[in-house]
Amino acid sequence: MIEPIYQPAASRYEDGMTYRRAGRSGVLLPAFSLGMWHNFGSGQTFSNVRQMAHYAFDRGIVHFDLANNYGPAYGTAEENFGRLMEQSFRPYRDELFISTKAGYDMWPGPYGNWGSRKYLMASLDQSLRRMKLDYVDIFYSHRYDPETPLEETLQALVDIVRAGKALYVGLSRYPLAAARFAFRYLAQRDVPCLLFQDRYNLFDREPDTSGILTLNAEAGAGFVAFSPLAQGLLTDRYLNGIPEGSRMAAEGSLRRDVLTERMSERIRGLHEIAQQRGQTLAEMALAWLLRDKRVTSVIIGASSVAQIEDNLRALEYASFSDDELAKIDALSRE
């Protein structure tokens, strides 16, 4: 059976998506970006991957966030994105903002991990082949490498841009001192850091408390938040214990011992505030991030079109009263 040629929605930039400037740059990103960490690789049927990607683009989500080892089988999310490029997105490449990263375990041996020039250069070449691209819009150093000289990692990023393999570079999960050095090093070489990516949600506010958000804004970089729903804790999923089939039930990246009685009380309390606002807990958690003007975009993950649709509803009510924020803080800041 021949699949029909994909025609994106003509109203994709008129259906409510908002766009935010990435620091002091010319780049605008959608308030929500589509993350391809867990549900776009070997664990999903390609038909579902395609449906989610098409729906996202039809709703104005033009930023697709990948990394070399996204899958779950390493490389398979990028491979599926390459299929999307060939089958759907090639005519719309210039409307897309595509990211990938390198810094975590990818292949065996001493050159398939961390932050060496050899690893970063080789990994990006592999990513471009998998994704059927000539360049990515942004390439991230996925994590700080305490053993490799930071100058080596950063110069590799500079040279990647100068070679035309990425338009911009970014950093992910760097500690404050390393980030400060990196911002200065990159700016001095006229390849400024465009985006800094970190975990940020109601329960994990480290980017704010550590000073990263402030440093980021001062450096003129945008900020992209990932894990905005704390891997499902900030949804309705765990209101009444641990449901079968959940990430926590599978003892994956979310451990059972996180869901203490006090945590359950906090989740239920936040759920009540969200209901009073006419939102789900997930919608409120996403809206809470978007209220911060320092946040350029929030990466949402999904396993279905319905989940993307639900998340987009957060755009409808992203303002908070001082009383609401105080109540939310009392439950979430412990």
One Martini backbone bead per residue (centre of mass of N, CA, C, O) as a GRO file, in nm:
protein
  334
    1MET     BB    1   0.094   0.037   0.025
    2ILE     BB    2   0.053   0.371  -0.052
    3GLU     BB    3   0.140   0.650   0.087
    4PRO     BB    4   0.044   0.946   0.142
    5ILE     BB    5   0.119   1.260   0.092
    6TYR     BB    6   0.238   1.493   0.292
    7GLN     BB    7   0.020   1.756   0.433
    8PRO     BB    8   0.035   2.020   0.595
    9ALA     BB    9  -0.108   2.241   0.780
   10ALA     BB   10  -0.202   2.560   0.696
   11SER     BB   11  -0.251   2.635   1.026
   12ARG     BB   12   0.025   2.587   1.194
   13TYR     BB   13   0.062   2.921   1.263
   14GLU     BB   14  -0.267   2.959   1.382
   15ASP     BB   15  -0.325   2.738   1.646
   16GLY     BB   16  -0.157   2.877   1.919
   17MET     BB   17   0.127   2.890   1.882
   18THR     BB   18   0.420   2.992   2.041
   19TYR     BB   19   0.708   3.219   2.026
   20ARG     BB   20   1.057   3.220   2.129
   21ARG     BB   21   1.338   3.369   2.210
   22ALA     BB   22   1.685   3.287   2.183
   23GLY     BB   23   1.780   3.508   2.341
   24ARG     BB   24   2.041   3.676   2.150
   25SER     BB   25   1.866   3.603   1.873
   26GLY     BB   26   1.700   3.488   1.567
   27VAL     BB   27   1.561   3.261   1.731
   28LEU     BB   28   1.262   3.073   1.717
   29LEU     BB   29   1.062   2.893   1.949
   30PRO     BB   30   0.857   2.683   2.058
   31ALA     BB   31   0.713   2.633   2.354
   32PHE     BB   32   0.701   2.346   2.222
   33SER     BB   33   0.885   2.050   2.213
   34LEU     BB   34   0.991   1.747   2.056
   35GLY     BB   35   1.072   1.460   2.220
   36MET     BB   36   1.293   1.154   2.133
   37TRP     BB   37   1.383   0.955   2.359
   38HIS     BB   38   1.154   0.694   2.404
   39ASN     BB   39   0.907   0.713   2.150
   40PHE     BB   40   1.100   0.701   1.851
   41GLY     BB   41   1.203   0.412   1.833
   42SER     BB   42   1.213   0.069   1.884
   43GLY     BB   43   0.937   0.092   2.076
   44GLN     BB   44   0.800   0.179   1.801
   45THR     BB   45   0.599   0.236   1.562
   46PHE     BB   46   0.620   0.413   1.276
   47SER     BB   47   0.327   0.508   1.258
   48ASN     BB   48   0.333   0.658   1.532
   49VAL     BB   49   0.567   0.841   1.482
   50ARG     BB   50   0.436   0.985   1.240
   51GLN     BB   51   0.181   1.089   1.377
   52MET     BB   52   0.322   1.265   1.589
   53ALA     BB   53   0.494   1.442   1.398
   54HIS     BB   54   0.264   1.553   1.229
   55TYR     BB   55   0.097   1.679   1.453
   56ALA     BB   56   0.309   1.871   1.558
   57PHE     BB   57   0.352   2.033   1.296
   58ASP     BB   58   0.048   2.110   1.260
   59ARG     BB   59   0.089   2.278   1.556
   60GLY     BB   60   0.394   2.427   1.537
   61ILE     BB   61   0.609   2.207   1.585
   62VAL     BB   62   0.959   2.263   1.484
   63HIS     BB   63   1.099   2.118   1.731
   64PHE     BB   64   1.345   1.855   1.729
   65ASP     BB   65   1.460   1.633   1.988
   66LEU     BB   66   1.783   1.484   1.992
   67ALA     BB   67   2.001   1.186   2.007
   68ASN     BB   68   2.218   0.939   1.954
   69ASN     BB   69   2.083   0.744   2.209
   70TYR     BB   70   1.808   0.738   2.112
   71GLY     BB   71   1.505   0.517   2.156
   72PRO     BB   72   1.639   0.275   2.299
   73ALA     BB   73   1.799   0.202   2.068
   74TYR     BB   74   2.064   0.315   1.953
   75GLY     BB   75   1.974   0.548   1.689
   76THR     BB   76   1.657   0.502   1.624
   77ALA     BB   77   1.543   0.787   1.632
   78GLU     BB   78   1.716   0.892   1.399
   79GLU     BB   79   1.624   0.688   1.190
   80ASN     BB   80   1.325   0.773   1.197
   81PHE     BB   81   1.380   1.062   1.117
   82GLY     BB   82   1.494   0.990   0.841
   83ARG     BB   83   1.227   0.877   0.735
   84LEU     BB   84   1.073   1.142   0.765
   85MET     BB   85   1.240   1.304   0.571
   86GLU     BB   86   1.186   1.124   0.318
   87GLN     BB   87   0.850   1.109   0.349
   88SER     BB   88   0.779   1.429   0.468
   89PHE     BB   89   1.007   1.681   0.543
   90ARG     BB   90   1.188   1.779   0.308
   91PRO     BB   91   1.014   2.033   0.202
   92TYR     BB   92   1.043   2.147   0.532
   93ARG     BB   93   1.332   2.198   0.643
   94ASP     BB   94   1.326   2.525   0.679
   95GLU     BB   95   1.101   2.488   0.925
   96LEU     BB   96   1.313   2.337   1.088
   97PHE     BB   97   1.439   2.241   1.426
   98ILE     BB   98   1.732   2.048   1.468
   99SER     BB   99   1.848   1.822   1.719
  100THR     BB  100   2.161   1.715   1.869
  101LYS     BB  101   2.375   1.475   2.054
  102ALA     BB  102   2.678   1.439   2.269
  103GLY     BB  103   2.806   1.229   2.578
  104TYR     BB  104   2.705   0.951   2.578
  105ASP     BB  105   2.663   0.641   2.543
  106MET     BB  106   2.718   0.456   2.214
  107TRP     BB  107   3.002   0.300   2.192
  108PRO     BB  108   3.253   0.107   2.206
  109GLY     BB  109   3.503   0.214   2.384
  110PRO     BB  110   3.699   0.518   2.418
  111TYR     BB  111   3.516   0.684   2.164
  112GLY     BB  112   3.185   0.652   2.286
  113ASN     BB  113   3.229   0.901   2.497
  114TRP     BB  114   3.174   1.204   2.613
  115GLY     BB  115   3.417   1.498   2.513
  116SER     BB  116   3.570   1.441   2.272
  117ARG     BB  117   3.654   1.522   1.961
  118LYS     BB  118   3.624   1.244   1.834
  119TYR     BB  119   3.338   1.183   1.932
  120LEU     BB  120   3.180   1.431   1.833
  121MET     BB  121   3.248   1.411   1.534
  122ALA     BB  122   3.157   1.117   1.482
  123SER     BB  123   2.868   1.138   1.589
  124LEU     BB  124   2.760   1.352   1.394
  125ASP     BB  125   2.807   1.195   1.137
  126GLN     BB  126   2.614   0.967   1.214
  127SER     BB  127   2.359   1.136   1.258
  128LEU     BB  128   2.334   1.249   0.971
  129ARG     BB  129   2.294   0.976   0.837
  130ARG     BB  130   2.040   0.885   0.992
  131MET     BB  131   1.875   1.171   0.925
  132LYS     BB  132   1.929   1.281   0.636
  133LEU     BB  133   2.158   1.513   0.672
  134ASP     BB  134   2.373   1.799   0.640
  135TYR     BB  135   2.242   1.936   0.899
  136VAL     BB  136   2.211   2.098   1.203
  137ASP     BB  137   2.090   2.346   1.402
  138ILE     BB  138   2.180   2.183   1.673
  139PHE     BB  139   2.467   2.113   1.885
  140TYR     BB  140   2.531   1.913   2.169
  141SER     BB  141   2.665   1.900   2.477
  142HIS     BB  142   2.529   1.662   2.689
  143ARG     BB  143   2.792   1.670   2.883
  144TYR     BB  144   3.008   1.703   3.126
  145ASP     BB  145   3.370   1.656   3.119
  146PRO     BB  146   3.608   1.611   3.375
  147GLU     BB  147   3.860   1.491   3.190
  148THR     BB  148   3.825   1.675   2.964
  149PRO     BB  149   3.916   1.939   2.823
  150LEU     BB  150   3.710   2.197   2.768
  151GLU     BB  151   3.847   2.313   2.515
  152GLU     BB  152   3.808   2.063   2.338
  153THR     BB  153   3.502   2.054   2.332
  154LEU     BB  154   3.451   2.351   2.236
  155GLN     BB  155   3.622   2.345   1.974
  156ALA     BB  156   3.452   2.132   1.837
  157LEU     BB  157   3.200   2.309   1.817
  158VAL     BB  158   3.322   2.533   1.651
  159ASP     BB  159   3.415   2.349   1.408
  160ILE     BB  160   3.134   2.244   1.333
  161VAL     BB  161   3.025   2.516   1.239
  162ARG     BB  162   3.257   2.583   1.032
  163ALA     BB  163   3.177   2.308   0.866
  164GLY     BB  164   2.843   2.304   0.846
  165LYS     BB  165   2.700   2.084   1.061
  166ALA     BB  166   2.616   2.347   1.227
  167LEU     BB  167   2.462   2.645   1.329
  168TYR     BB  168   2.462   2.558   1.634
  169VAL     BB  169   2.521   2.565   1.991
  170GLY     BB  170   2.513   2.353   2.294
  171LEU     BB  171   2.411   2.286   2.635
  172SER     BB  172   2.413   2.011   2.887
  173ARG     BB  173   2.435   1.980   3.220
  174TYR     BB  174   2.606   2.210   3.332
  175PRO     BB  175   2.789   2.345   3.546
  176LEU     BB  176   2.837   2.660   3.639
  177ALA     BB  177   3.145   2.698   3.588
  178ALA     BB  178   3.150   2.563   3.308
  179ALA     BB  179   2.940   2.747   3.177
  180ARG     BB  180   3.090   3.012   3.207
  181PHE     BB  181   3.333   2.930   3.039
  182ALA     BB  182   3.179   2.846   2.780
  183PHE     BB  183   3.045   3.111   2.708
  184ARG     BB  184   3.311   3.267   2.675
  185TYR     BB  185   3.460   3.092   2.468
  186LEU     BB  186   3.245   3.098   2.241
  187ALA     BB  187   3.216   3.407   2.210
  188GLN     BB  188   3.522   3.461   2.134
  189ARG     BB  189   3.455   3.266   1.858
  190ASP     BB  190   3.167   3.336   1.731
  191VAL     BB  191   3.007   3.077   1.900
  192PRO     BB  192   2.751   3.098   2.056
  193CYS     BB  193   2.540   3.000   2.289
  194LEU     BB  194   2.209   2.930   2.234
  195LEU     BB  195   2.160   2.665   2.428
  196PHE     BB  196   2.024   2.549   2.740
  197GLN     BB  197   1.997   2.227   2.893
  198ASP     BB  198   1.747   2.118   3.143
  199ARG     BB  199   1.622   2.015   3.429
  200TYR     BB  200   1.268   2.124   3.476
  201ASN     BB  201   1.051   2.158   3.764
  202LEU     BB  202   0.860   2.167   4.038
  203PHE     BB  203   1.068   1.952   4.184
  204ASP     BB  204   1.309   2.071   3.987
  205ARG     BB  205   1.505   2.382   4.055
  206GLU     BB  206   1.814   2.404   3.993
  207PRO     BB  207   1.846   2.622   3.768
  208ASP     BB  208   1.759   2.842   3.973
  209THR     BB  209   1.924   2.785   4.245
  210SER     BB  210   2.218   2.774   4.095
  211GLY     BB  211   2.211   3.012   3.847
  212ILE     BB  212   2.169   2.927   3.548
  213LEU     BB  213   1.940   3.112   3.449
  214THR     BB  214   2.092   3.375   3.496
  215LEU     BB  215   2.348   3.318   3.335
  216ASN     BB  216   2.206   3.262   3.070
  217ALA     BB  217   2.078   3.540   3.032
  218GLU     BB  218   2.346   3.705   3.045
  219ALA     BB  219   2.468   3.539   2.786
  220GLY     BB  220   2.221   3.506   2.566
  221ALA     BB  221   2.068   3.246   2.624
  222GLY     BB  222   1.874   2.988   2.597
  223PHE     BB  223   1.605   2.783   2.745
  224VAL     BB  224   1.567   2.423   2.794
  225ALA     BB  225   1.317   2.211   2.910
  226PHE     BB  226   1.327   1.905   3.080
  227SER     BB  227   1.123   1.709   3.249
  228PRO     BB  228   0.836   1.867   3.326
  229LEU     BB  229   0.688   1.585   3.464
  230ALA     BB  230   0.874   1.397   3.623
  231GLN     BB  231   0.813   1.124   3.469
  232GLY     BB  232   0.484   1.158   3.575
  233LEU     BB  233   0.433   1.289   3.857
  234LEU     BB  234   0.295   1.550   3.694
  235THR     BB  235   0.033   1.364   3.697
  236ASP     BB  236  -0.244   1.137   3.716
  237ARG     BB  237  -0.101   0.853   3.744
  238TYR     BB  238  -0.013   0.883   4.083
  239LEU     BB  239  -0.271   0.934   4.270
  240ASN     BB  240  -0.326   0.589   4.319
  241GLY     BB  241  -0.043   0.498   4.269
  242ILE     BB  242   0.079   0.210   4.082
  243PRO     BB  243   0.043   0.148   3.768
  244GLU     BB  244   0.015  -0.047   3.521
  245GLY     BB  245   0.269   0.024   3.279
  246SER     BB  246   0.447   0.204   3.419
  247ARG     BB  247   0.754   0.331   3.479
  248MET     BB  248   0.755   0.244   3.779
  249ALA     BB  249   0.668  -0.054   3.743
  250ALA     BB  250   0.937  -0.109   3.559
  251GLU     BB  251   1.192   0.006   3.693
  252GLY     BB  252   1.326   0.244   3.568
  253SER     BB  253   1.384   0.587   3.581
  254LEU     BB  254   1.144   0.531   3.797
  255ARG     BB  255   1.122   0.489   4.125
  256ARG     BB  256   0.932   0.366   4.382
  257ASP     BB  257   1.067   0.533   4.630
  258VAL     BB  258   0.949   0.815   4.545
  259LEU     BB  259   0.650   0.718   4.640
  260THR     BB  260   0.567   0.857   4.892
  261GLU     BB  261   0.339   0.974   5.102
  262ARG     BB  262   0.425   1.270   5.071
  263MET     BB  263   0.428   1.275   4.764
  264SER     BB  264   0.130   1.204   4.730
  265GLU     BB  265   0.024   1.458   4.873
  266ARG     BB  266   0.149   1.663   4.680
  267ILE     BB  267   0.013   1.568   4.420
  268ARG     BB  268  -0.278   1.605   4.519
  269GLY     BB  269  -0.255   1.907   4.580
  270LEU     BB  270  -0.184   1.995   4.290
  271HIS     BB  271  -0.436   1.877   4.161
  272GLU     BB  272  -0.636   2.066   4.303
  273ILE     BB  273  -0.531   2.328   4.185
  274ALA     BB  274  -0.576   2.254   3.890
  275GLN     BB  275  -0.883   2.216   3.908
  276GLN     BB  276  -0.939   2.514   3.994
  277ARG     BB  277  -0.812   2.604   3.700
  278GLY     BB  278  -0.905   2.389   3.475
  279GLN     BB  279  -0.680   2.159   3.506
  280THR     BB  280  -0.435   1.962   3.477
  281LEU     BB  281  -0.146   1.883   3.614
  282ALA     BB  282   0.020   1.891   3.353
  283GLU     BB  283  -0.074   2.167   3.253
  284MET     BB  284   0.027   2.326   3.500
  285ALA     BB  285   0.328   2.244   3.488
  286LEU     BB  286   0.374   2.372   3.208
  287ALA     BB  287   0.272   2.658   3.269
  288TRP     BB  288   0.479   2.721   3.491
  289LEU     BB  289   0.721   2.734   3.297
  290LEU     BB  290   0.602   2.954   3.091
  291ARG     BB  291   0.601   3.199   3.294
  292ASP     BB  292   0.905   3.195   3.232
  293LYS     BB  293   1.095   3.403   3.030
  294ARG     BB  294   1.367   3.223   3.035
  295VAL     BB  295   1.193   3.022   2.883
  296THR     BB  296   1.185   2.906   2.560
  297SER     BB  297   1.145   2.581   2.599
  298VAL     BB  298   0.944   2.275   2.610
  299ILE     BB  299   0.989   1.940   2.652
  300ILE     BB  300   0.793   1.692   2.504
  301GLY     BB  301   0.657   1.385   2.567
  302ALA     BB  302   0.538   1.091   2.374
  303SER     BB  303   0.302   0.804   2.277
  304SER     BB  304   0.082   1.010   2.160
  305VAL     BB  305  -0.133   1.229   2.026
  306ALA     BB  306  -0.301   1.283   2.283
  307GLN     BB  307  -0.065   1.390   2.455
  308ILE     BB  308  -0.002   1.634   2.288
  309GLU     BB  309  -0.280   1.762   2.303
  310ASP     BB  310  -0.284   1.795   2.609
  311ASN     BB  311  -0.029   1.976   2.638
  312LEU     BB  312  -0.131   2.220   2.459
  313ARG     BB  313  -0.342   2.329   2.671
  314ALA     BB  314  -0.141   2.503   2.842
  315LEU     BB  315  -0.162   2.762   2.654
  316GLU     BB  316  -0.451   2.868   2.758
  317TYR     BB  317  -0.323   2.874   3.080
  318ALA     BB  318  -0.023   3.061   3.186
  319SER     BB  319  -0.140   3.200   3.437
  320PHE     BB  320  -0.077   3.344   3.773
  321SER     BB  321  -0.135   3.384   4.085
  322ASP     BB  322   0.005   3.450   4.382
  323ASP     BB  323  -0.158   3.238   4.537
  324GLU     BB  324  -0.097   2.997   4.356
  325LEU     BB  325   0.212   3.005   4.380
  326ALA     BB  326   0.223   2.964   4.685
  327LYS     BB  327   0.082   2.687   4.691
  328ILE     BB  328   0.277   2.543   4.503
  329ASP     BB  329   0.535   2.591   4.666
  330ALA     BB  330   0.447   2.443   4.929
  331LEU     BB  331   0.442   2.155   4.765
  332SER     BB  332   0.721   2.165   4.566
  333ARG     BB  333   0.989   2.279   4.748
  334GLU     BB  334   1.092   2.042   4.948
   0.00000   0.00000   0.00000
